[in-house]
Amino acid sequence: MYTINCSGRLIDLSIPRVMGIVNATPDSFYDGGKLKSDLDLLNQVSKMLTDGATFIDIGGYSSRPDGKDISIEEELNRVIPVVDLLVREFKNLNLSLDSFRASVIDHAIQHGVNMVNDISAGLLDQNVINTVARHQVPYIMMHMRGTPQTMKSMTDYSHLITDINLYFSERIATARAAGINDVIIDPGYGFAKTIDQNFHLLKNQKILNAHEVPVLSGISRKSMIYKTLESSASQALNGTSALHMICLQQGASILRVHDVKEANEVIQLYHMLETN
């Protein structure tokens, strides 16, 4: 199976891992604006690590559909103080930055980030790939069309799975050519995909394993769950756990989640299922 290198620490992905989401944004779809102080932030991250998160993913730009575009300066002002605080308080932290802007990524890595999570796979900023390669940190590349502001109108595919496979073939080749060693792919649930397309993708996610890189699944509390159940993001934990099991059965190596304890319980049950 796969390993990735975070600041010289080899992380074994033969047993799936959990990435905890920390939004330094006022408008994220589920938990935007909940973190009001440094203490709130430290308590949340501490709980996630205690509950078994291997990675913490910090985001300062809300990529929800129709999310507000912000300047590079504002994104930096949101994420760099968070990075500094977490690096200071938690030793040997595997800290990911959710950003698609090379200058933000470059600054954050210099402040201690050791993983990059890019919703655009380098297509929204042509300098991202070379920036990640220069720093030699693991790179998560997601499938998306357009931007968070336009993606809802870009759901017309010739063949969804084939198109996504071609996208990753090209983006992985670009990353490899630049010298990025650790590449992780994210199918991009909810990004330029209808609810039906999201479920079709989930049903066929295993096909992405042909790229021979780890797959990250990010479905936590997304609208594909709560709209199907006619509920809300705050009521979508049970549905999230149900679909996390499917993600694992389809070959996911990392679950990106809001609820770390519950995701790790799903992984424990999945592991028992697979080893007996």
C-alpha positions in Angstrom: 0.0 0.0 0.0 0.9 3.7 0.1 3.1 5.8 2.4 3.5 9.6 2.3 6.3 11.7 3.7 5.3 14.7 6.0 8.3 16.5 7.2 10.4 13.3 7.2 7.7 11.3 8.9 6.5 8.3 6.8 2.8 7.9 7.2 1.5 4.4 6.4 -1.9 4.5 4.6 -2.4 0.7 4.5 -5.0 1.4 7.2 -7.2 4.4 6.2 -6.5 7.7 8.0 -8.7 10.6 9.0 -8.1 14.3 8.1 -9.9 16.7 10.4 -11.4 19.9 8.9 -10.7 23.2 10.5 -12.4 26.2 8.7 -10.9 29.6 9.3 -13.7 31.1 7.4 -16.9 32.9 8.4 -19.1 31.3 5.6 -18.3 27.6 5.3 -21.4 25.5 4.6 -21.3 23.6 8.0 -19.1 25.2 10.6 -18.3 28.6 9.3 -17.6 31.2 11.9 -17.8 28.7 14.9 -14.2 29.3 16.0 -14.4 32.7 17.8 -11.0 32.6 19.6 -7.6 30.9 19.8 -9.0 28.8 22.7 -11.9 27.5 20.5 -9.4 26.6 17.8 -7.0 24.8 20.1 -9.8 22.9 21.8 -11.2 21.8 18.4 -7.8 20.6 17.1 -6.9 19.0 20.4 -10.2 17.0 20.4 -9.6 16.0 16.7 -6.1 14.7 17.5 -7.3 12.9 20.7 -10.1 11.3 18.6 -7.5 10.0 16.2 -7.0 12.5 13.4 -3.7 11.9 11.5 -4.0 15.2 9.6 -5.5 18.6 10.2 -6.7 20.6 7.2 -6.8 24.4 7.5 -8.8 26.4 5.1 -9.2 30.2 4.8 -11.2 30.3 1.5 -14.7 28.9 1.5 -15.0 26.7 -1.6 -18.7 26.0 -1.1 -20.9 26.6 -4.1 -21.3 30.3 -4.7 -18.8 31.0 -1.9 -17.5 34.6 -1.8 -14.2 35.3 -3.6 -11.6 36.8 -1.3 -8.2 38.4 -1.8 -4.9 36.7 -1.3 -4.2 39.1 1.5 -7.4 38.2 3.3 -6.8 34.5 2.9 -3.3 35.0 4.3 -4.7 37.0 7.2 -7.0 34.1 8.0 -4.7 31.2 7.8 -1.2 32.2 8.8 -2.1 33.1 12.4 -3.9 29.7 12.7 -0.9 27.9 11.3 1.5 29.7 13.7 -0.7 28.9 16.6 -1.1 25.2 15.8 2.5 24.7 14.9 3.5 26.3 18.2 1.0 24.3 20.4 1.1 20.8 18.7 4.5 19.1 18.0 4.9 16.9 15.0 1.6 18.0 13.6 0.7 16.9 10.1 -0.8 20.2 8.9 -2.5 20.5 5.5 -3.4 23.8 3.9 -6.6 23.9 1.8 -5.7 26.5 -0.8 -5.4 26.9 -4.6 -3.1 29.9 -4.5 0.7 29.5 -4.9 1.6 32.6 -2.8 -0.6 31.5 0.1 0.8 28.0 -0.1 4.4 29.2 -0.2 3.9 31.4 2.9 2.0 28.7 4.8 4.7 26.1 4.2 7.4 28.5 5.4 5.3 28.8 8.6 5.0 25.0 9.1 2.4 23.5 6.8 3.6 20.2 5.5 0.8 19.1 3.1 -1.2 20.9 0.4 -4.9 20.4 -0.5 -5.7 22.1 -3.8 -9.3 21.9 -5.0 -8.2 22.9 -8.5 -5.3 20.5 -9.0 -3.1 23.4 -10.1 -5.5 24.7 -12.7 -6.6 28.0 -11.0 -3.0 29.0 -10.3 -0.3 27.7 -12.7 2.4 28.3 -10.1 1.0 25.9 -7.5 2.5 22.7 -9.0 6.1 24.1 -9.0 5.6 25.7 -5.5 4.6 22.3 -4.1 7.4 20.5 -5.9 10.0 23.0 -4.6 8.9 22.4 -1.0 8.5 18.6 -1.5 5.3 18.2 0.5 2.4 15.8 -0.2 -0.1 17.2 -2.7 -3.8 16.5 -2.7 -5.4 17.3 -6.1 -9.1 17.4 -6.4 -11.4 17.1 -9.5 -13.3 20.3 -10.1 -14.5 22.3 -13.1 -14.6 26.1 -13.1 -14.4 27.9 -9.8 -16.5 27.7 -6.6 -18.5 30.6 -8.1 -19.2 28.9 -11.4 -19.0 25.1 -10.8 -22.8 24.6 -10.3 -23.3 25.3 -14.0 -20.6 23.0 -15.2 -22.1 19.5 -14.6 -22.5 18.4 -18.3 -20.1 15.5 -18.8 -19.7 13.2 -21.8 -19.1 10.3 -19.4 -18.5 11.3 -15.8 -16.1 8.5 -14.7 -14.1 8.6 -18.0 -13.8 12.4 -17.9 -12.6 12.3 -14.3 -10.1 9.6 -15.0 -8.7 11.6 -18.0 -8.4 14.7 -15.8 -6.4 12.8 -13.1 -4.2 11.1 -15.7 -3.2 14.6 -17.0 -2.9 16.3 -13.6 -0.9 13.4 -12.1 1.5 13.4 -15.1 2.0 17.2 -14.7 2.7 16.8 -11.0 5.2 14.0 -11.6 6.9 15.9 -14.3 7.4 18.8 -11.9 9.0 16.5 -9.3 6.1 16.0 -6.8 6.6 12.6 -5.2 3.5 12.2 -3.0 0.3 12.7 -4.9 -3.2 12.1 -3.5 -6.4 12.4 -5.6 -9.8 13.6 -4.4 -12.8 12.8 -6.6 -14.4 16.1 -5.6 -17.8 15.2 -4.3 -20.1 18.2 -4.6 -17.8 20.1 -7.0 -19.3 20.6 -10.4 -21.5 17.5 -9.9 -25.2 17.0 -9.4 -26.5 14.8 -6.5 -27.0 11.9 -8.9 -23.5 12.3 -10.3 -22.1 12.3 -6.8 -23.7 9.0 -6.0 -22.7 7.5 -9.4 -19.1 8.6 -8.7 -19.2 7.1 -5.2 -20.5 3.8 -6.6 -17.6 3.7 -9.1 -14.8 5.4 -7.0 -12.8 2.1 -7.0 -12.0 2.8 -10.7 -9.7 5.7 -9.5 -7.4 3.2 -7.8 -6.0 2.4 -11.3 -4.0 5.6 -10.9 -2.0 3.9 -8.2 -2.0 6.8 -5.8 -3.9 7.2 -2.5 -7.5 8.4 -2.8 -9.0 11.0 -0.4 -12.8 11.1 0.0 -14.4 14.2 1.2 -18.2 13.7 1.7 -18.6 14.9 5.3 -22.0 16.5 5.8 -22.3 17.5 2.1 -25.5 18.3 0.3 -25.5 15.0 -1.5 -26.4 13.6 1.9 -28.6 16.1 3.6 -30.6 17.0 0.4 -31.2 13.3 -0.3 -32.4 12.9 3.3 -34.3 16.2 3.3 -32.5 17.4 6.3 -29.6 19.8 6.9 -25.8 19.7 7.2 -26.1 19.7 11.0 -28.3 16.6 10.9 -26.1 14.7 8.4 -23.7 12.8 10.6 -25.5 9.5 10.4 -25.7 9.7 6.6 -22.0 10.7 6.5 -21.0 7.7 8.5 -23.0 5.4 6.2 -21.3 6.8 3.1 -17.9 6.7 4.7 -18.1 2.9 4.9 -18.8 2.9 1.1 -15.8 5.2 0.5 -13.6 2.8 2.4 -15.0 -0.2 0.5 -14.3 1.7 -2.7 -10.6 2.1 -1.8 -10.3 5.5 0.0 -7.1 5.9 2.0 -8.1 9.1 3.7 -11.4 10.4 4.9 -11.6 14.2 5.2 -14.2 14.9 7.9 -15.8 17.2 10.4 -16.4 14.5 12.9 -13.1 12.6 13.6 -14.3 10.2 16.3 -17.2 8.9 14.3 -15.0 8.5 11.2 -12.4 6.5 13.1 -15.2 4.2 14.4 -16.2 3.5 10.8 -12.6 2.7 9.9 -12.3 0.3 12.9 -15.4 -1.5 11.8 -14.2 -1.6 8.2 -10.9 -3.0 9.3 -12.6 -5.8 11.3 -14.7 -6.6 8.2 -11.7 -6.8 6.0 -9.5 -8.9 8.3 -12.1 -11.6 9.2 
